[in-house]
Every structure is written in C-alpha cells, then in structure tokens.
C-alpha cells in the first residue's frame, strides 16, 4: 500500500504515452476496428462484392440498420472503407491501400513463425517458468532501452 505522501502516476493524472511509427499506428487502428465479428462480416461482404449500400448489408447480416451504420462508421474511422454518395444513397467499398498494409504486416509476421525463438529478433522472449503458476507467465516483454 502507498503512504499518504506517496502519489502514483495515476493519482497525478499522468499516463505513459509511446510514439509508434505511422505503419504501426495504422495496423493498430485496423486491428481495433476488426475486433468485432460484425465488422469482419461487413468487410467480408464488401470484399466479395464491393460497392454496397447499408441497406444491402442489413439484408445480409441480421442486425438493425442503426447497428450496421455504427459498425460502418467504425470501419470508416479506421480507413477500411470508402464512402461514395450517389444521390441519396451512400455506397461503401473496401479501402484497398490499408488492406495491403495489413496484408504486408501479417505476411511478414507469419513468415517468421517457423524461425526458432532463439533466432527471433522480437521484443517477446520466452521464459521457462517453474512452479505452481507456471502457466500464467510464459512470456515477458523485454524493452531494449530498459536494461
């Protein structure tokens, strides 16, 4: 427990903020947006046939129109879909540039899977943990600048 005169970062309203490169930020936004099954389903429908209206998507996914609209908005915020106005209709299509960034990232990541952990140059290292709670902490993040 803390003494009364000891303040934590949380008490003082200070939070840690890490700057990431642009590509990492984009991938983070995309993954967050794809963190809901309905959004993955919407993206799948758009990938199979681009240029759909919200109504067409509602006909294919059994959710309320307002719910689909909210999911489309989240996909738009993550730059995963493009919007085109045609009269009173809004047409949604896949933003292929950001999909290519995600594809490149996962292709690069997945290609390293077969490399032994000893030879990986990632910040994630494996530890042999022995004891009652060995299953709880198999991985520990190591940051080079904090040795």
DRENBA-771244 format. One record per atom (N, C-alpha, C, O): atom name; x, y negated, z. Coordinates in steps of 0.001 Angstrom, whole numbers. Layout:
+-------+---------+---------+---------+
| atomo |       X |       Y |       Z |
+-------+---------+---------+---------+
|    CA |       X |       Y |       Z |
...
+-------+---------+---------+---------+
//
This chain:
+-------+---------+---------+---------+
| atomo |       X |       Y |       Z |
+-------+---------+---------+---------+
|     N |     834 |    1175 |       0 |
|    CA |       0 |       0 |       0 |
|     C |     881 |   -1241 |       0 |
|     O |    2042 |   -1183 |     406 |
|     N |     341 |   -2341 |    -446 |
|    CA |    1080 |   -3589 |    -515 |
|     C |     847 |   -4414 |     747 |
|     O |    -236 |   -4395 |    1334 |
|     N |    1887 |   -5136 |    1147 |
|    CA |    1728 |   -6100 |    2232 |
|     C |     950 |   -7294 |    1700 |
|     O |     852 |   -7480 |     487 |
|     N |     407 |   -8090 |    2581 |
|    CA |    -373 |   -9245 |    2162 |
|     C |     426 |  -10225 |    1317 |
|     O |    -121 |  -10860 |     416 |
|     N |    1728 |  -10352 |    1607 |
|    CA |    2527 |  -11318 |     868 |
|     C |    3088 |  -10761 |    -439 |
|     O |    3728 |  -11494 |   -1194 |
|     N |    2864 |   -9497 |    -714 |
|    CA |    3316 |   -8911 |   -1970 |
|     C |    2192 |   -8987 |   -2995 |
|     O |    1079 |   -8524 |   -2745 |
|     N |    2486 |   -9563 |   -4130 |
|    CA |    1491 |   -9658 |   -5200 |
|     C |    1920 |   -8794 |   -6367 |
|     O |    3100 |   -8745 |   -6715 |
|     N |     987 |   -8132 |   -6952 |
|    CA |    1280 |   -7332 |   -8133 |
|     C |    1037 |   -8163 |   -9373 |
|     O |     441 |   -9238 |   -9299 |
|     N |    1503 |   -7664 |  -10532 |
|    CA |    1237 |   -8339 |  -11800 |
|     C |    -257 |   -8483 |  -12038 |
|     O |    -710 |   -9486 |  -12590 |
|     N |   -1025 |   -7478 |  -11621 |
|    CA |   -2474 |   -7514 |  -11824 |
|     C |   -3089 |   -8614 |  -10974 |
|     O |   -3961 |   -9348 |  -11441 |
|     N |   -2638 |   -8735 |   -9722 |
|    CA |   -3159 |   -9771 |   -8832 |
|     C |   -2919 |  -11164 |   -9402 |
|     O |   -3756 |  -12054 |   -9250 |
|     N |   -1788 |  -11351 |  -10052 |
|    CA |   -1420 |  -12659 |  -10568 |
|     C |   -1991 |  -12908 |  -11961 |
|     O |   -1796 |  -13987 |  -12521 |
|     N |   -2694 |  -11925 |  -12528 |
|    CA |   -3272 |  -12101 |  -13850 |
|     C |   -2257 |  -11978 |  -14971 |
|     O |   -2510 |  -12427 |  -16089 |
|     N |   -1121 |  -11380 |  -14686 |
|    CA |     -72 |  -11227 |  -15687 |
|     C |    -190 |   -9835 |  -16293 |
|     O |    -293 |   -8842 |  -15574 |
|     N |    -173 |   -9774 |  -17598 |
|    CA |    -187 |   -8454 |  -18242 |
|     C |    1008 |   -8362 |  -19174 |
|     O |    1493 |   -9365 |  -19696 |
|     N |    1459 |   -7159 |  -19366 |
|    CA |    2590 |   -6942 |  -20256 |
|     C |    2086 |   -6938 |  -21694 |
|     O |    1054 |   -6338 |  -21992 |
|     N |    2800 |   -7594 |  -22565 |
|    CA |    2431 |   -7642 |  -23970 |
|     C |    3648 |   -7277 |  -24803 |
|     O |    4712 |   -7880 |  -24669 |
|     N |    3481 |   -6303 |  -25648 |
|    CA |    4569 |   -5852 |  -26501 |
|     C |    4251 |   -6244 |  -27934 |
|     O |    3137 |   -6022 |  -28409 |
|     N |    5205 |   -6816 |  -28610 |
|    CA |    5050 |   -7158 |  -30022 |
|     C |    5453 |   -5963 |  -30872 |
|     O |    6546 |   -5420 |  -30709 |
|     N |    4572 |   -5553 |  -31779 |
|    CA |    4863 |   -4464 |  -32690 |
|     C |    4971 |   -5013 |  -34097 |
|     O |    4498 |   -6114 |  -34379 |
|     N |    5599 |   -4242 |  -34989 |
|    CA |    5700 |   -4692 |  -36363 |
|     C |    4313 |   -4651 |  -37013 |
|     O |    3399 |   -3997 |  -36509 |
|     N |    4171 |   -5353 |  -38131 |
|    CA |    2886 |   -5514 |  -38798 |
|     C |    2264 |   -4169 |  -39169 |
|     O |    1067 |   -3964 |  -38963 |
|     N |    3054 |   -3266 |  -39706 |
|    CA |    2523 |   -1962 |  -40123 |
|     C |    1983 |   -1181 |  -38927 |
|     O |     934 |    -544 |  -39031 |
|     N |    2674 |   -1220 |  -37810 |
|    CA |    2218 |    -526 |  -36608 |
|     C |     912 |   -1133 |  -36103 |
|     O |      16 |    -404 |  -35679 |
|     N |     799 |   -2443 |  -36146 |
|    CA |    -445 |   -3120 |  -35744 |
|     C |   -1604 |   -2690 |  -36639 |
|     O |   -2701 |   -2419 |  -36149 |
|     N |   -1364 |   -2625 |  -37950 |
|    CA |   -2405 |   -2211 |  -38902 |
|     C |   -2847 |    -782 |  -38611 |
|     O |   -4042 |    -493 |  -38565 |
|     N |   -1886 |     104 |  -38417 |
|    CA |   -2199 |    1514 |  -38134 |
|     C |   -2990 |    1621 |  -36832 |
|     O |   -3925 |    2418 |  -36746 |
|     N |   -2636 |     844 |  -35833 |
|    CA |   -3369 |     843 |  -34566 |
|     C |   -4819 |     418 |  -34748 |
|     O |   -5726 |    1049 |  -34205 |
|     N |   -5041 |    -657 |  -35515 |
|    CA |   -6409 |   -1116 |  -35782 |
|     C |   -7208 |     -63 |  -36534 |
|     O |   -8371 |     189 |  -36219 |
|     N |   -6576 |     549 |  -37530 |
|    CA |   -7258 |    1571 |  -38330 |
|     C |   -7645 |    2756 |  -37451 |
|     O |   -8782 |    3226 |  -37501 |
|     N |   -6701 |    3236 |  -36648 |
|    CA |   -6981 |    4396 |  -35791 |
|     C |   -8072 |    4078 |  -34774 |
|     O |   -8919 |    4923 |  -34485 |
|     N |   -8055 |    2878 |  -34238 |
|    CA |   -9101 |    2472 |  -33291 |
|     C |  -10455 |    2452 |  -33984 |
|     O |  -11445 |    2933 |  -33431 |
|     N |  -10505 |    1901 |  -35185 |
|    CA |  -11766 |    1844 |  -35935 |
|     C |  -12260 |    3236 |  -36299 |
|     O |  -13467 |    3474 |  -36339 |
|     N |  -11349 |    4146 |  -36561 |
|    CA |  -11734 |    5515 |  -36924 |
|     C |  -11948 |    6399 |  -35688 |
|     O |  -12106 |    7614 |  -35805 |
|     N |  -11952 |    5784 |  -34522 |
|    CA |  -12121 |    6525 |  -33284 |
|     C |  -13548 |    6933 |  -32975 |
|     O |  -13819 |    7462 |  -31897 |
|     N |  -14455 |    6698 |  -33893 |
|    CA |  -15851 |    7099 |  -33685 |
|     C |  -16284 |    8001 |  -34841 |
|     O |  -16047 |    7667 |  -36002 |
|     N |  -16911 |    9129 |  -34546 |
|    CA |  -17307 |   10069 |  -35600 |
|     C |  -18206 |    9459 |  -36673 |
|     O |  -18113 |    9833 |  -37842 |
|     N |  -19074 |    8525 |  -36287 |
|    CA |  -19956 |    7899 |  -37289 |
|     C |  -19136 |    7100 |  -38291 |
|     O |  -19456 |    7088 |  -39480 |
|     N |  -18085 |    6434 |  -37831 |
|    CA |  -17249 |    5643 |  -38745 |
|     C |  -16459 |    6549 |  -39669 |
|     O |  -16259 |    6225 |  -40840 |
|     N |  -16011 |    7675 |  -39156 |
|    CA |  -15320 |    8637 |  -40020 |
|     C |  -16283 |    9144 |  -41083 |
|     O |  -15911 |    9287 |  -42248 |
|     N |  -17516 |    9414 |  -40681 |
|    CA |  -18522 |    9885 |  -41641 |
|     C |  -18821 |    8821 |  -42691 |
|     O |  -18957 |    9140 |  -43872 |
|     N |  -18923 |    7568 |  -42276 |
|    CA |  -19152 |    6467 |  -43226 |
|     C |  -18002 |    6382 |  -44219 |
|     O |  -18221 |    6253 |  -45423 |
|     N |  -16770 |    6457 |  -43709 |
|    CA |  -15610 |    6390 |  -44599 |
|     C |  -15600 |    7571 |  -45563 |
|     O |  -15229 |    7415 |  -46727 |
|     N |  -16003 |    8746 |  -45094 |
|    CA |  -16058 |    9926 |  -45952 |
|     C |  -17075 |    9717 |  -47071 |
|     O |  -16806 |   10041 |  -48228 |
|     N |  -18234 |    9180 |  -46727 |
|    CA |  -19261 |    8905 |  -47745 |
|     C |  -18766 |    7893 |  -48776 |
|     O |  -18984 |    8057 |  -49977 |
|     N |  -18096 |    6844 |  -48295 |
|    CA |  -17576 |    5828 |  -49219 |
|     C |  -16442 |    6388 |  -50068 |
|     O |  -16278 |    6003 |  -51226 |
|     N |  -15671 |    7283 |  -49500 |
|    CA |  -14578 |    7875 |  -50263 |
|     C |  -15120 |    8767 |  -51370 |
|     O |  -14587 |    8789 |  -52479 |
|     N |  -16194 |    9509 |  -51058 |
|    CA |  -16796 |   10392 |  -52062 |
|     C |  -17460 |    9602 |  -53183 |
|     O |  -17400 |    9990 |  -54350 |
|     N |  -18094 |    8488 |  -52817 |
|    CA |  -18690 |    7605 |  -53820 |
|     C |  -18662 |    6179 |  -53295 |
|     O |  -19392 |    5817 |  -52372 |
|     N |  -17812 |    5398 |  -53899 |
|    CA |  -17643 |    4006 |  -53497 |
|     C |  -18893 |    3196 |  -53859 |
|     O |  -19776 |    3671 |  -54573 |
|     N |  -18941 |    1973 |  -53350 |
|    CA |  -19995 |    1022 |  -53676 |
|     C |  -21378 |    1494 |  -53238 |
|     O |  -22259 |    1745 |  -54061 |
|     N |  -21543 |    1606 |  -51936 |
|    CA |  -22834 |    1973 |  -51348 |
|     C |  -23360 |     805 |  -50525 |
|     O |  -22592 |       1 |  -49997 |
|     N |  -24681 |     727 |  -50429 |
|    CA |  -25303 |    -263 |  -49548 |
|     C |  -25478 |     364 |  -48167 |
|     O |  -25356 |    1578 |  -48005 |
|     N |  -25761 |    -464 |  -47193 |
|    CA |  -26018 |      28 |  -45837 |
|     C |  -27217 |     982 |  -45865 |
|     O |  -27199 |    2021 |  -45205 |
|     N |  -28249 |     633 |  -46623 |
|    CA |  -29439 |    1477 |  -46736 |
|     C |  -29128 |    2858 |  -47279 |
|     O |  -29690 |    3851 |  -46819 |
|     N |  -28232 |    2925 |  -48260 |
|    CA |  -27834 |    4231 |  -48810 |
|     C |  -27102 |    5062 |  -47763 |
|     O |  -27269 |    6279 |  -47694 |
|     N |  -26296 |    4397 |  -46958 |
|    CA |  -25561 |    5096 |  -45907 |
|     C |  -26533 |    5585 |  -44825 |
|     O |  -26397 |    6699 |  -44318 |
|     N |  -27519 |    4739 |  -44477 |
|    CA |  -28535 |    5118 |  -43487 |
|     C |  -29323 |    6341 |  -43970 |
|     O |  -29693 |    7199 |  -43168 |
|     N |  -29579 |    6419 |  -45276 |
|    CA |  -30299 |    7577 |  -45823 |
|     C |  -29507 |    8870 |  -45648 |
|     O |  -30092 |    9952 |  -45597 |
|     N |  -28194 |    8766 |  -45556 |
|    CA |  -27338 |    9952 |  -45476 |
|     C |  -26862 |   10285 |  -44062 |
|     O |  -26465 |   11418 |  -43789 |
|     N |  -26903 |    9301 |  -43164 |
|    CA |  -26494 |    9521 |  -41769 |
|     C |  -27699 |    9193 |  -40887 |
|     O |  -28225 |    8083 |  -40960 |
|     N |  -28138 |   10124 |  -40068 |
|    CA |  -29357 |    9907 |  -39281 |
|     C |  -29168 |    8982 |  -38076 |
|     O |  -29353 |    9388 |  -36928 |
|     N |  -28797 |    7741 |  -38360 |
|    CA |  -28674 |    6724 |  -37324 |
|     C |  -29486 |    5504 |  -37751 |
|     O |  -29797 |    5340 |  -38931 |
|     N |  -29820 |    4664 |  -36799 |
|    CA |  -30580 |    3445 |  -37096 |
|     C |  -29759 |    2519 |  -37987 |
|     O |  -28528 |    2537 |  -37960 |
|     N |  -30457 |    1719 |  -38770 |
|    CA |  -29800 |     772 |  -39677 |
|     C |  -28912 |    -188 |  -38887 |
|     O |  -27811 |    -518 |  -39328 |
|     N |  -29381 |    -635 |  -37729 |
|    CA |  -28583 |   -1567 |  -36921 |
|     C |  -27288 |    -911 |  -36432 |
|     O |  -26248 |   -1565 |  -36352 |
|     N |  -27356 |     366 |  -36109 |
|    CA |  -26174 |    1098 |  -35663 |
|     C |  -25167 |    1238 |  -36791 |
|     O |  -23973 |    1015 |  -36595 |
|     N |  -25651 |    1608 |  -37975 |
|    CA |  -24769 |    1722 |  -39144 |
|     C |  -24143 |     369 |  -39449 |
|     O |  -22953 |     294 |  -39757 |
|     N |  -24924 |    -694 |  -39368 |
|    CA |  -24397 |   -2044 |  -39617 |
|     C |  -23273 |   -2395 |  -38655 |
|     O |  -22269 |   -2981 |  -39062 |
|     N |  -23431 |   -2043 |  -37385 |
|    CA |  -22385 |   -2313 |  -36393 |
|     C |  -21113 |   -1519 |  -36709 |
|     O |  -20003 |   -2034 |  -36577 |
|     N |  -21285 |    -268 |  -37124 |
|    CA |  -20115 |     542 |  -37486 |
|     C |  -19433 |     -19 |  -38734 |
|     O |  -18204 |     -44 |  -38809 |
|     N |  -20213 |    -465 |  -39705 |
|    CA |  -19634 |   -1076 |  -40914 |
|     C |  -18860 |   -2342 |  -40557 |
|     O |  -17812 |   -2620 |  -41140 |
|     N |  -19376 |   -3103 |  -39602 |
|    CA |  -18685 |   -4311 |  -39162 |
|     C |  -17335 |   -3968 |  -38541 |
|     O |  -16344 |   -4650 |  -38803 |
|     N |  -17286 |   -2918 |  -37721 |
|    CA |  -16019 |   -2488 |  -37121 |
|     C |  -15036 |   -2031 |  -38192 |
|     O |  -13842 |   -2318 |  -38103 |
|     N |  -15527 |   -1323 |  -39201 |
|    CA |  -14666 |    -890 |  -40305 |
|     C |  -14161 |   -2091 |  -41095 |
|     O |  -13025 |   -2097 |  -41569 |
|     N |  -15004 |   -3099 |  -41232 |
|    CA |  -14606 |   -4323 |  -41939 |
|     C |  -13532 |   -5068 |  -41140 |
|     O |  -12561 |   -5562 |  -41714 |
|     N |  -13707 |   -5149 |  -39816 |
|    CA |  -12719 |   -5827 |  -38964 |
|     C |  -11349 |   -5172 |  -39077 |
|     O |  -10324 |   -5846 |  -38981 |
|     N |  -11334 |   -3861 |  -39281 |
|    CA |  -10073 |   -3124 |  -39414 |
|     C |   -9585 |   -3104 |  -40858 |
|     O |   -8611 |   -2425 |  -41179 |
|     N |  -10263 |   -3849 |  -41726 |
|    CA |   -9925 |   -3922 |  -43152 |
|     C |   -9928 |   -2551 |  -43828 |
|     O |   -9088 |   -2256 |  -44678 |
|     N |  -10892 |   -1723 |  -43429 |
|    CA |  -11037 |    -420 |  -44067 |
|     C |  -12084 |    -436 |  -45167 |
|     O |  -12085 |     431 |  -46041 |
|     N |  -12969 |   -1412 |  -45128 |
|    CA |  -13984 |   -1537 |  -46181 |
|     C |  -13981 |   -2953 |  -46738 |
|     O |  -13661 |   -3922 |  -46050 |
|     N |  -14349 |   -3031 |  -48003 |
|    CA |  -14550 |   -4317 |  -48679 |
|     C |  -16040 |   -4566 |  -48780 |
|     O |  -16837 |   -3630 |  -48846 |
|     N |  -16405 |   -5829 |  -48790 |
|    CA |  -17807 |   -6218 |  -48924 |
|     C |  -17950 |   -7067 |  -50179 |
|     O |  -17174 |   -7988 |  -50432 |
|     N |  -18976 |   -6721 |  -50956 |
|    CA |  -19274 |   -7487 |  -52166 |
|     C |  -20762 |   -7803 |  -52141 |
|     O |  -21586 |   -6912 |  -51931 |
|     N |  -21109 |   -9076 |  -52356 |
|    CA |  -22508 |   -9483 |  -52387 |
|     C |  -23037 |   -9389 |  -53810 |
|     O |  -22458 |   -9945 |  -54744 |
|     N |  -24149 |   -8674 |  -53958 |
|    CA |  -24847 |   -8590 |  -55240 |
|     C |  -26289 |   -8980 |  -54983 |
|     O |  -27113 |   -8149 |  -54602 |
|     N |  -26584 |  -10256 |  -55196 |
|    CA |  -27917 |  -10752 |  -54866 |
|     C |  -28127 |  -10671 |  -53368 |
|     O |  -27335 |  -11209 |  -52593 |
|     N |  -29201 |   -9993 |  -52955 |
|    CA |  -29474 |   -9825 |  -51526 |
|     C |  -28801 |   -8575 |  -50950 |
|     O |  -28838 |   -8351 |  -49740 |
|     N |  -28194 |   -7772 |  -51805 |
|    CA |  -27545 |   -6539 |  -51363 |
|     C |  -26086 |   -6791 |  -51005 |
|     O |  -25405 |   -7609 |  -51623 |
|     N |  -25634 |   -6074 |  -50002 |
|    CA |  -24213 |   -6060 |  -49656 |
|     C |  -23702 |   -4671 |  -50017 |
|     O |  -24235 |   -3659 |  -49562 |
|     N |  -22668 |   -4641 |  -50837 |
|    CA |  -22091 |   -3391 |  -51312 |
|     C |  -20784 |   -3147 |  -50559 |
|     O |  -19933 |   -4032 |  -50468 |
|     N |  -20635 |   -1935 |  -50019 |
|    CA |  -19443 |   -1556 |  -49264 |
|     C |  -18596 |    -595 |  -50090 |
|     O |  -19116 |     297 |  -50759 |
|     N |  -17286 |    -796 |  -50029 |
|    CA |  -16347 |      89 |  -50711 |
|     C |  -15094 |     224 |  -49853 |
|     O |  -14864 |    -576 |  -48946 |
|     N |  -14294 |    1235 |  -50144 |
|    CA |  -13083 |    1523 |  -49377 |
|     C |  -11977 |     535 |  -49761 |
|     O |  -11753 |     269 |  -50942 |
|     N |  -11294 |       1 |  -48758 |
|    CA |  -10107 |    -835 |  -48960 |
|     C |   -8918 |     112 |  -49071 |
|     O |   -8384 |     577 |  -48064 |
|     N |   -8517 |     388 |  -50287 |
|    CA |   -7524 |    1438 |  -50541 |
|     C |   -6112 |    1089 |  -50065 |
|     O |   -5343 |    1994 |  -49741 |
|     N |   -5753 |    -180 |  -50013 |
|    CA |   -4400 |    -550 |  -49584 |
|     C |   -4116 |     -93 |  -48152 |
|     O |   -3053 |     461 |  -47874 |
|     N |   -5071 |    -328 |  -47244 |
|    CA |   -4852 |      84 |  -45859 |
|     C |   -4928 |    1595 |  -45698 |
|     O |   -4275 |    2159 |  -44820 |
|     N |   -5713 |    2249 |  -46532 |
|    CA |   -5749 |    3713 |  -46513 |
|     C |   -4386 |    4253 |  -46943 |
|     O |   -3920 |    5260 |  -46409 |
|     N |   -3750 |    3590 |  -47902 |
|    CA |   -2418 |    4014 |  -48346 |
|     C |   -1385 |    3861 |  -47229 |
|     O |    -502 |    4707 |  -47083 |
|     N |   -1490 |    2783 |  -46437 |
|    CA |    -586 |    2590 |  -45303 |
|     C |    -761 |    3727 |  -44314 |
|     O |     219 |    4284 |  -43820 |
|     N |   -2021 |    4076 |  -44020 |
|    CA |   -2305 |    5167 |  -43093 |
|     C |   -1807 |    6499 |  -43649 |
|     O |   -1238 |    7313 |  -42921 |
|     N |   -2025 |    6711 |  -44935 |
|    CA |   -1572 |    7945 |  -45587 |
|     C |     -47 |    8065 |  -45514 |
|     O |     487 |    9132 |  -45213 |
|     N |     642 |    6962 |  -45792 |
|    CA |    2103 |    6942 |  -45738 |
|     C |    2592 |    7245 |  -44323 |
|     O |    3542 |    8005 |  -44134 |
|     N |    1936 |    6646 |  -43338 |
|    CA |    2323 |    6865 |  -41945 |
|     C |    2153 |    8332 |  -41565 |
|     O |    3084 |    8948 |  -41046 |
|     N |     969 |    8899 |  -41818 |
|    CA |     733 |   10289 |  -41425 |
|     C |    1580 |   11262 |  -42231 |
|     O |    2032 |   12273 |  -41694 |
|     N |    1802 |   10978 |  -43503 |
|    CA |    2669 |   11852 |  -44306 |
|     C |    4079 |   11868 |  -43731 |
|     O |    4705 |   12921 |  -43614 |
|     N |    4567 |   10684 |  -43375 |
|    CA |    5901 |   10574 |  -42796 |
|     C |    5956 |   11281 |  -41444 |
|     O |    6905 |   12012 |  -41161 |
|     N |    4955 |   11068 |  -40623 |
|    CA |    4911 |   11676 |  -39306 |
|     C |    4796 |   13193 |  -39406 |
|     O |    5537 |   13919 |  -38742 |
|     N |    3881 |   13668 |  -40222 |
|    CA |    3655 |   15108 |  -40334 |
|     C |    4848 |   15835 |  -40950 |
|     O |    5056 |   17019 |  -40688 |
|     N |    5626 |   15135 |  -41760 |
|    CA |    6797 |   15779 |  -42356 |
|     C |    7883 |   16059 |  -41326 |
|     O |    8781 |   16859 |  -41589 |
|     N |    7824 |   15420 |  -40158 |
|    CA |    8822 |   15636 |  -39108 |
|     C |    8427 |   16737 |  -38137 |
|     O |    9222 |   17099 |  -37269 |
|     N |    7245 |   17268 |  -38258 |
|    CA |    6741 |   18263 |  -37301 |
|     C |    7631 |   19496 |  -37210 |
|     O |    7820 |   20034 |  -36118 |
|     N |    8181 |   19953 |  -38325 |
|    CA |    8973 |   21176 |  -38322 |
|     C |   10396 |   20980 |  -37786 |
|     O |   11097 |   21961 |  -37539 |
|     N |   10820 |   19762 |  -37607 |
|    CA |   12153 |   19487 |  -37073 |
|     C |   12144 |   19814 |  -35593 |
|     O |   11191 |   19491 |  -34884 |
|     N |   13217 |   20459 |  -35121 |
|    CA |   13267 |   20815 |  -33701 |
|     C |   13274 |   19545 |  -32859 |
|     O |   13759 |   18501 |  -33297 |
|     N |   12736 |   19642 |  -31653 |
|    CA |   12618 |   18483 |  -30768 |
|     C |   13975 |   17863 |  -30453 |
|     O |   14068 |   16656 |  -30231 |
|     N |   15011 |   18667 |  -30432 |
|    CA |   16350 |   18172 |  -30118 |
|     C |   16816 |   17185 |  -31184 |
|     O |   17502 |   16213 |  -30869 |
|     N |   16448 |   17426 |  -32444 |
|    CA |   16926 |   16598 |  -33543 |
|     C |   16030 |   15403 |  -33838 |
|     O |   16391 |   14562 |  -34662 |
|     N |   14876 |   15304 |  -33192 |
|    CA |   13965 |   14185 |  -33452 |
|     C |   14515 |   12902 |  -32855 |
|     O |   15101 |   12909 |  -31772 |
|     N |   14323 |   11821 |  -33558 |
|    CA |   14759 |   10528 |  -33038 |
|     C |   13530 |    9703 |  -32668 |
|     O |   13366 |    8575 |  -33132 |
|     N |   12673 |   10273 |  -31831 |
|    CA |   11478 |    9566 |  -31387 |
|     C |   11650 |    9167 |  -29935 |
|     O |   12596 |    9594 |  -29273 |
|     N |   10736 |    8351 |  -29443 |
|    CA |   10798 |    7958 |  -28035 |
|     C |   10150 |    8991 |  -27139 |
|     O |   10237 |    8885 |  -25916 |
|     N |    9499 |    9992 |  -27719 |
|    CA |    8848 |   11027 |  -26932 |
|     C |    9798 |   12201 |  -26753 |
|     O |   10223 |   12816 |  -27731 |
|     N |   10128 |   12508 |  -25519 |
|    CA |   11016 |   13639 |  -25256 |
|     C |   10302 |   14656 |  -24389 |
|     O |    9426 |   14301 |  -23600 |
|     N |   10668 |   15906 |  -24528 |
|    CA |   10042 |   16988 |  -23774 |
|     C |   10892 |   17330 |  -22572 |
|     O |   12120 |   17343 |  -22651 |
|     N |   10240 |   17605 |  -21465 |
|    CA |   10935 |   17977 |  -20247 |
|     C |   10407 |   19315 |  -19764 |
|     O |    9205 |   19576 |  -19826 |
|     N |   11306 |   20163 |  -19281 |
|    CA |   10874 |   21409 |  -18651 |
|     C |   10531 |   21072 |  -17210 |
|     O |   11409 |   20751 |  -16408 |
|     N |    9259 |   21148 |  -16893 |
|    CA |    8805 |   20809 |  -15557 |
|     C |    8407 |   22092 |  -14857 |
|     O |    7613 |   22878 |  -15372 |
|     N |    8975 |   22294 |  -13668 |
|    CA |    8695 |   23492 |  -12897 |
|     C |    7917 |   23080 |  -11656 |
|     O |    8194 |   22043 |  -11054 |
|     N |    6969 |   23876 |  -11289 |
|    CA |    6222 |   23583 |  -10070 |
|     C |    4738 |   23769 |  -10271 |
|     O |    4272 |   24206 |  -11323 |
|     N |    4015 |   23422 |   -9231 |
|    CA |    2573 |   23634 |   -9196 |
|     C |    1832 |   22866 |  -10297 |
|     O |     872 |   23384 |  -10868 |
|     N |    2261 |   21658 |  -10596 |
|    CA |    1583 |   20823 |  -11592 |
|     C |    2372 |   20723 |  -12889 |
|     O |    2370 |   19674 |  -13533 |
|     N |    3044 |   21796 |  -13277 |
|    CA |    3907 |   21752 |  -14467 |
|     C |    3130 |   21390 |  -15730 |
|     O |    3701 |   20813 |  -16655 |
|     N |    1861 |   21713 |  -15783 |
|    CA |    1059 |   21428 |  -16978 |
|     C |     682 |   19956 |  -17095 |
|     O |     273 |   19510 |  -18166 |
|     N |     814 |   19191 |  -16005 |
|    CA |     367 |   17802 |  -16019 |
|     C |    1343 |   16847 |  -16695 |
|     O |     922 |   15868 |  -17311 |
|     N |    2627 |   17117 |  -16589 |
|    CA |    3580 |   16150 |  -17126 |
|     C |    4637 |   16848 |  -17964 |
|     O |    5775 |   17013 |  -17523 |
|     N |    4271 |   17251 |  -19155 |
|    CA |    5223 |   17880 |  -20055 |
|     C |    5994 |   16838 |  -20858 |
|     O |    7107 |   17089 |  -21319 |
|     N |    5385 |   15667 |  -21017 |
|    CA |    6004 |   14632 |  -21840 |
|     C |    6202 |   13372 |  -21018 |
|     O |    5394 |   13034 |  -20153 |
|     N |    7284 |   12696 |  -21305 |
|    CA |    7571 |   11443 |  -20642 |
|     C |    8136 |   10477 |  -21670 |
|     O |    9061 |   10830 |  -22403 |
|     N |    7611 |    9289 |  -21738 |
|    CA |    8090 |    8315 |  -22712 |
|     C |    9381 |    7679 |  -22210 |
|     O |    9462 |    7232 |  -21066 |
|     N |   10381 |    7645 |  -23074 |
|    CA |   11653 |    7051 |  -22755 |
|     C |   11858 |    5838 |  -23661 |
|     O |   11730 |    5945 |  -24881 |
|     N |   12170 |    4706 |  -23080 |
|    CA |   12411 |    3500 |  -23847 |
|     C |   13891 |    3189 |  -23785 |
|     O |   14465 |    3089 |  -22701 |
|     N |   14513 |    3035 |  -24949 |
|    CA |   15964 |    2836 |  -25033 |
|     C |   16445 |    1628 |  -24231 |
|     O |   17502 |    1685 |  -23603 |
|     N |   15678 |     537 |  -24246 |
|    CA |   16117 |    -676 |  -23581 |
|     C |   15956 |    -618 |  -22065 |
|     O |   16368 |   -1555 |  -21382 |
|     N |   15372 |     445 |  -21514 |
|    CA |   15170 |     562 |  -20068 |
|     C |   15901 |    1790 |  -19533 |
|     O |   15273 |    2738 |  -19061 |
|     N |   17219 |    1767 |  -19610 |
|    CA |   18002 |    2899 |  -19086 |
|     C |   18658 |    2565 |  -17798 |
|     O |   19352 |    3403 |  -17223 |
+-------+---------+---------+---------+
//
